[in-house]
Amino acid sequence: MRKILFYAMTGEKSCFQHVLLNAAQLHDAGYEVRVIFEGASVKLPAQLQAEGNPVYLRAKELRLLAGICLACSRVMGVYEANAALGLPMLSDMNGHAGMKPYLDMGYEAVSI
């Protein structure tokens, strides 16, 4: 089984929506998929949750969302909102969410 990690950096909602759509499609096709919110994308989880975004909610329900960068959440002023979502706050790379743990588990990384 192929393993795909979406390492999402974009803070533009319409672009990030495609990350979630691709993650769900690959999951439905039998891939093991995870999504990490890093960089500007950390501003999106609370917004998508509050909007009831169906693609985001499905990805969350399917447990495709690996977590959110702790350092970027703090710098961008969304730490409290993100922490309240119940997703892991990732900090294994000097406070940021690193790819290495997933690469070590055999994931192929797609950075967007």
Backbone as a printed PyTorch tensor [residue, N CA C, xyz], in Angstrom:
tensor([[[  0.8480,  -1.1770,   0.0000],
         [  0.0000,   0.0000,   0.0000],
         [  0.8940,   1.2410,   0.0000]],

        [[  0.5710,   2.1900,  -0.8510],
         [  1.3170,   3.4510,  -0.8880],
         [  0.8710,   4.3460,   0.2600]],

        [[  1.8390,   5.1070,   0.7600],
         [  1.5950,   6.0440,   1.8450],
         [  1.9580,   7.4360,   1.3510]],

        [[  1.0280,   8.3770,   1.5120],
         [  1.2310,   9.7460,   1.0430],
         [  1.0510,  10.7200,   2.2020]],

        [[  2.0170,  11.6270,   2.3430],
         [  1.9430,  12.7140,   3.3140],
         [  1.7790,  14.0130,   2.5480]],

        [[  0.6930,  14.7180,   2.7960],
         [  0.5210,  16.0660,   2.2700],
         [  1.0420,  17.0270,   3.3290]],

        [[  2.1220,  17.7080,   3.0040],
         [  2.7400,  18.6850,   3.8880],
         [  2.2950,  20.0480,   3.3750]],

        [[  1.2070,  20.5420,   3.9320],
         [  0.5170,  21.7120,   3.3790],
         [  1.0380,  23.0010,   3.9900]],

        [[  1.5000,  23.8950,   3.1320],
         [  2.0160,  25.1890,   3.5590],
         [  1.0970,  26.3410,   3.1760]],

        [[  0.2560,  26.1520,   2.1910],
         [ -0.5360,  27.2500,   1.6440],
         [ -1.6500,  27.6780,   2.6050]],

        [[ -1.8210,  28.9840,   2.7240],
         [ -2.8740,  29.5120,   3.5720],
         [ -4.1070,  29.9180,   2.7890]],

        [[ -4.0720,  29.7130,   1.4880],
         [ -5.2190,  30.0550,   0.6520],
         [ -6.2290,  28.9160,   0.7070]],

        [[ -7.4200,  29.2340,   1.1870],
         [ -8.4300,  28.1980,   1.4330],
         [ -8.7750,  27.4000,   0.1810]],

        [[ -8.9420,  28.0580,  -0.9490],
         [ -9.3380,  27.3330,  -2.1570],
         [ -8.2500,  26.3550,  -2.5960]],

        [[ -6.9910,  26.7160,  -2.4120],
         [ -5.8990,  25.7900,  -2.7410],
         [ -5.8490,  24.6390,  -1.7460]],

        [[ -6.0130,  24.9630,  -0.4640],
         [ -5.9570,  23.9210,   0.5550],
         [ -7.1140,  22.9370,   0.4160]],

        [[ -8.2340,  23.4170,  -0.0650],
         [ -9.3840,  22.5410,  -0.2970],
         [ -8.9750,  21.3790,  -1.2150]],

        [[ -8.1130,  21.6630,  -2.1810],
         [ -7.6600,  20.6190,  -3.0980],
         [ -6.7520,  19.6020,  -2.4060]],

        [[ -5.9980,  20.0490,  -1.4070],
         [ -5.2200,  19.1090,  -0.6010],
         [ -6.1670,  18.1020,   0.0430]],

        [[ -7.2250,  18.6100,   0.6550],
         [ -8.1830,  17.7370,   1.3320],
         [ -8.9210,  16.8320,   0.3540]],

        [[ -9.2940,  17.3620,  -0.8060],
         [ -9.9760,  16.5480,  -1.8140],
         [ -9.0730,  15.4160,  -2.3030]],

        [[ -7.8140,  15.7290,  -2.5690],
         [ -6.8750,  14.6940,  -3.0000],
         [ -6.6270,  13.6700,  -1.9020]],

        [[ -6.5030,  14.1280,  -0.6720],
         [ -6.2880,  13.2100,   0.4470],
         [ -7.4510,  12.2270,   0.5700]],

        [[ -8.6680,  12.7320,   0.4690],
         [ -9.8430,  11.8670,   0.5740],
         [ -9.9230,  10.8960,  -0.6020]],

        [[ -9.6390,  11.3860,  -1.8070],
         [ -9.6900,  10.5130,  -2.9800],
         [ -8.6670,   9.3840,  -2.8650]],

        [[ -7.4570,   9.7170,  -2.4550],
         [ -6.4270,   8.6810,  -2.2980],
         [ -6.8000,   7.7040,  -1.1930]],

        [[ -7.3330,   8.2130,  -0.1050],
         [ -7.7950,   7.3380,   0.9780],
         [ -8.8560,   6.3590,   0.4560]],

        [[ -9.8200,   6.8890,  -0.2890],
         [-10.8930,   6.0490,  -0.8300],
         [-10.3540,   4.9910,  -1.7910]],

        [[ -9.2120,   5.2860,  -2.4200],
         [ -8.5880,   4.3440,  -3.3530],
         [ -7.6650,   3.3490,  -2.6480]],

        [[ -7.5910,   3.4460,  -1.3180],
         [ -6.8120,   2.4740,  -0.5610],
         [ -5.4350,   2.9300,  -0.1120]],

        [[ -5.0760,   4.1730,  -0.3920],
         [ -3.7950,   4.6940,   0.0690],
         [ -3.8810,   5.0290,   1.5530]],

        [[ -2.7340,   4.9940,   2.2180],
         [ -2.6440,   5.5080,   3.5820],
         [ -2.2200,   6.9640,   3.4520]],

        [[ -3.0180,   7.8830,   3.9740],
         [ -2.8110,   9.3130,   3.7400],
         [ -2.8160,  10.0810,   5.0590]],

        [[ -1.9120,  11.0460,   5.1560],
         [ -1.8920,  11.9740,   6.2820],
         [ -1.6780,  13.3880,   5.7470]],

        [[ -2.2280,  14.3750,   6.4650],
         [ -2.0830,  15.7830,   6.1170],
         [ -1.5110,  16.5040,   7.3310]],

        [[ -0.4480,  17.2790,   7.0940],
         [  0.1310,  18.1270,   8.1320],
         [ -0.1200,  19.5810,   7.7550]],

        [[ -0.6480,  20.3560,   8.7040],
         [ -0.8240,  21.7950,   8.5460],
         [  0.4710,  22.4670,   9.0020]],

        [[  1.1600,  23.1280,   8.1010],
         [  2.4230,  23.8060,   8.3940],
         [  2.3730,  25.1770,   7.7310]],

        [[  3.2270,  26.0870,   8.1640],
         [  3.2700,  27.4140,   7.5490],
         [  1.9240,  28.1230,   7.6510]],

        [[  1.5600,  28.8240,   6.5870],
         [  0.3320,  29.6240,   6.5780],
         [ -0.9350,  28.7810,   6.6820]],

        [[ -0.8530,  27.5040,   6.3630],
         [ -2.0580,  26.6580,   6.4230],
         [ -2.5950,  26.4920,   7.8370]],

        [[ -1.7820,  26.7990,   8.8580],
         [ -2.2610,  26.6360,  10.2340],
         [ -3.4110,  27.5740,  10.5630]],

        [[ -3.6170,  28.5890,   9.7370],
         [ -4.7380,  29.5140,   9.9530],
         [ -6.0740,  28.9020,   9.5240]],

        [[ -6.0490,  27.7870,   8.8070],
         [ -7.2680,  27.2480,   8.2150],
         [ -8.0810,  26.2640,   9.0650]],

        [[ -7.4830,  25.4100,   9.8950],
         [ -8.3040,  24.3990,  10.5720],
         [ -9.4800,  24.9560,  11.3660]],

        [[ -9.2610,  25.9570,  12.1850],
         [-10.3610,  26.5090,  12.9930],
         [-11.4120,  27.1540,  12.1100]],

        [[-10.9700,  27.8050,  11.0460],
         [-11.9020,  28.4400,  10.1090],
         [-12.7590,  27.3730,   9.4190]],

        [[-12.1360,  26.3210,   8.9310],
         [-12.8650,  25.2540,   8.2430],
         [-13.8260,  24.5390,   9.1900]],

        [[-13.3810,  24.3420,  10.4320],
         [-14.2360,  23.7150,  11.4440],
         [-15.4590,  24.5860,  11.7130]],

        [[-15.2350,  25.8890,  11.9130],
         [-16.3280,  26.8180,  12.2270],
         [-17.3330,  26.9180,  11.0790]],

        [[-16.8440,  26.8240,   9.8630],
         [-17.7150,  26.8880,   8.6890],
         [-18.4760,  25.5830,   8.4470]],

        [[-18.0350,  24.5350,   9.1410],
         [-18.6410,  23.2230,   8.8840],
         [-18.2730,  22.6980,   7.5070]],

        [[-17.0750,  23.0420,   7.0400],
         [-16.6150,  22.6300,   5.7100],
         [-16.6780,  21.1070,   5.5940]],

        [[-17.4990,  20.5880,   4.6820],
         [-17.7080,  19.1360,   4.6100],
         [-16.4650,  18.3500,   4.2110]],

        [[-15.6140,  18.9210,   3.3950],
         [-14.3960,  18.2000,   2.9840],
         [-13.4330,  18.1030,   4.1680]],

        [[-13.2690,  19.1910,   4.8930],
         [-12.4350,  19.1850,   6.0940],
         [-12.9860,  18.2190,   7.1380]],

        [[-14.2850,  18.2920,   7.3870],
         [-14.8930,  17.4280,   8.4020],
         [-14.7600,  15.9530,   8.0350]],

        [[-14.8680,  15.6400,   6.7440],
         [-14.6960,  14.2420,   6.3280],
         [-13.2530,  13.7930,   6.5410]],

        [[-12.2890,  14.6390,   6.1780],
         [-10.8810,  14.3020,   6.3790],
         [-10.5860,  14.0960,   7.8660]],

        [[-11.1830,  14.9330,   8.6950],
         [-10.9950,  14.7950,  10.1450],
         [-11.6210,  13.4960,  10.6350]],

        [[-12.8200,  13.1960,  10.1710],
         [-13.5070,  11.9640,  10.5590],
         [-12.7180,  10.7230,  10.1330]],

        [[-12.1030,  10.7810,   8.9700],
         [-11.3150,   9.6630,   8.4620],
         [ -9.9320,   9.5720,   9.1070]],

        [[ -9.6240,  10.5220,   9.9660],
         [ -8.3340,  10.5880,  10.6670],
         [ -7.1580,  10.7710,   9.7090]],

        [[ -7.3760,  11.5860,   8.6820],
         [ -6.3290,  11.8910,   7.7180],
         [ -5.4530,  13.0540,   8.1810]],

        [[ -5.9340,  13.8190,   9.1510],
         [ -5.2320,  15.0170,   9.6140],
         [ -4.2400,  14.6380,  10.7070]],

        [[ -2.9550,  14.6270,  10.3510],
         [ -1.9080,  14.2020,  11.2860],
         [ -1.6880,  15.2170,  12.3910]],

        [[ -1.8550,  16.4960,  12.0760],
         [ -1.6690,  17.5070,  13.0980],
         [ -1.3160,  18.8560,  12.5220]],

        [[ -1.0570,  19.7810,  13.4480],
         [ -0.8490,  21.1920,  13.1320],
         [  0.4760,  21.6420,  13.7390]],

        [[  1.2290,  22.4330,  12.9980],
         [  2.5040,  22.9430,  13.4890],
         [  2.2960,  23.8360,  14.7240]],

        [[  2.9680,  23.4840,  15.7810],
         [  2.8730,  24.2340,  17.0300],
         [  3.4870,  25.6320,  16.8900]],

        [[  4.7070,  25.7130,  16.3740],
         [  5.3940,  27.0030,  16.2780],
         [  4.6480,  27.9720,  15.3640]],

        [[  4.2080,  27.5020,  14.2070],
         [  3.4930,  28.3870,  13.2790],
         [  2.1580,  28.8350,  13.8640]],

        [[  1.5050,  27.9480,  14.5960],
         [  0.2430,  28.3300,  15.2400],
         [  0.4690,  29.4720,  16.2250]],

        [[  1.5570,  29.3890,  16.9690],
         [  1.8560,  30.4580,  17.9300],
         [  2.2050,  31.7580,  17.2190]],

        [[  3.0750,  31.6770,  16.2200],
         [  3.5170,  32.8750,  15.5040],
         [  2.3480,  33.5560,  14.8020]],

        [[  1.4230,  32.7740,  14.2750],
         [  0.3010,  33.3390,  13.5140],
         [ -0.9210,  33.6310,  14.3780]],

        [[ -0.7790,  33.4570,  15.6930],
         [ -1.8360,  33.8420,  16.6150],
         [ -3.0610,  32.9500,  16.6230]],

        [[ -2.8970,  31.6870,  16.2230],
         [ -4.0390,  30.7750,  16.1830],
         [ -3.8370,  29.5340,  17.0630]],

        [[ -2.8740,  29.6130,  17.9790],
         [ -2.5790,  28.4400,  18.8110],
         [ -3.7950,  27.9760,  19.6140]],

        [[ -4.4430,  28.8850,  20.3210],
         [ -5.5650,  28.5020,  21.1800],
         [ -6.6980,  27.8860,  20.3570]],

        [[ -7.0200,  28.5030,  19.2350],
         [ -8.0890,  27.9850,  18.3700],
         [ -7.7240,  26.6030,  17.8390]],

        [[ -6.4680,  26.4210,  17.4420],
         [ -6.0510,  25.1170,  16.9200],
         [ -5.9950,  24.0570,  18.0120]],

        [[ -5.4930,  24.4260,  19.1720],
         [ -5.4080,  23.4690,  20.2780],
         [ -6.7960,  22.9710,  20.6710]],

        [[ -7.8050,  23.8100,  20.5330],
         [ -9.1750,  23.4410,  20.9040],
         [ -9.7980,  22.4380,  19.9320]],

        [[ -9.1870,  22.2340,  18.7770],
         [ -9.7610,  21.3290,  17.7650],
         [ -9.5390,  19.8570,  18.0660]],

        [[ -8.6060,  19.5680,  18.9640],
         [ -8.3400,  18.1810,  19.3070],
         [ -7.3580,  17.4740,  18.3830]],

        [[ -6.7680,  18.2100,  17.4480],
         [ -5.7420,  17.6270,  16.5800],
         [ -4.3900,  17.7590,  17.2690]],

        [[ -3.4600,  16.8350,  17.0100],
         [ -2.1360,  16.9500,  17.6220],
         [ -1.4310,  18.2350,  17.2010]],

        [[ -0.7380,  18.8340,  18.1410],
         [  0.1200,  19.9770,  17.8600],
         [  1.5310,  19.3950,  17.6880]],

        [[  2.0760,  19.5140,  16.4970],
         [  3.3330,  18.8680,  16.1400],
         [  4.5100,  19.8220,  16.3150]],

        [[  5.5980,  19.3150,  16.9070],
         [  6.7390,  20.1810,  17.2020],
         [  8.0710,  19.4470,  17.1730]],

        [[  8.1570,  18.3740,  16.4180],
         [  9.3460,  17.5250,  16.4530],
         [ 10.5690,  18.1150,  15.7490]],

        [[ 10.4170,  19.2090,  14.9950],
         [ 11.5140,  19.8120,  14.2360],
         [ 11.7370,  21.2450,  14.7330]],

        [[ 12.4310,  21.3720,  15.8540],
         [ 12.6880,  22.6930,  16.4460],
         [ 11.4050,  23.4830,  16.6500]],

        [[ 10.3690,  22.8270,  17.1000],
         [  9.0910,  23.4760,  17.3670],
         [  8.1140,  23.4090,  16.2080]],

        [[  8.5950,  22.9960,  15.0450],
         [  7.7640,  22.8900,  13.8460],
         [  7.4270,  21.4250,  13.5690]],

        [[  6.5080,  21.2140,  12.6520],
         [  6.0960,  19.8630,  12.2600],
         [  7.0290,  19.3420,  11.1670]],

        [[  7.8030,  18.3360,  11.4790],
         [  8.7520,  17.7930,  10.5070],
         [  8.1680,  16.6720,   9.6680]],

        [[  8.7810,  16.4560,   8.5250],
         [  8.4040,  15.3520,   7.6400],
         [  9.0810,  14.0430,   8.0350]],

        [[ 10.2260,  14.1280,   8.6760],
         [ 11.0660,  12.9600,   8.9180],
         [ 10.3370,  11.7720,   9.5310]],

        [[  9.5180,  11.9580,  10.5610],
         [  8.8480,  10.7780,  11.1230],
         [  8.0140,  10.0230,  10.0870]],

        [[  7.4110,  10.7460,   9.1750],
         [  6.5780,  10.1110,   8.1580],
         [  7.4210,   9.4920,   7.0560]],

        [[  8.5000,  10.1470,   6.6740],
         [  9.4050,   9.5600,   5.6950],
         [ 10.0060,   8.2710,   6.2440]],

        [[ 10.3380,   8.2750,   7.5320],
         [ 10.8790,   7.0710,   8.1730],
         [  9.8710,   5.9210,   8.1810]],

        [[  8.5710,   6.2550,   8.1260],
         [  7.5210,   5.2240,   8.0940],
         [  7.1390,   4.8540,   6.6590]],

        [[  7.8760,   5.3800,   5.6800],
         [  7.6370,   4.9970,   4.3030],
         [  6.6760,   5.8700,   3.5270]],

        [[  6.3210,   7.0220,   4.0530],
         [  5.4320,   7.9350,   3.3380],
         [  6.1980,   8.6700,   2.2420]],

        [[  5.5210,   8.9630,   1.1560],
         [  6.0170,   9.8550,   0.1200],
         [  5.4460,  11.2320,   0.4440]],

        [[  6.3030,  12.2540,   0.4650],
         [  5.8610,  13.5930,   0.8470],
         [  5.4930,  14.4250,  -0.3860]],

        [[  4.3490,  15.0800,  -0.2850],
         [  3.9040,  16.0450,  -1.2900],
         [  3.7620,  17.3640,  -0.5500]],

        [[  4.6020,  18.3450,  -0.9150],
         [  4.5500,  19.6420,  -0.2560],
         [  3.8010,  20.6220,  -1.1390]],

        [[  2.8000,  21.2440,  -0.5470],
         [  1.9530,  22.1670,  -1.3040],
         [  1.8650,  23.4820,  -0.5520]]])
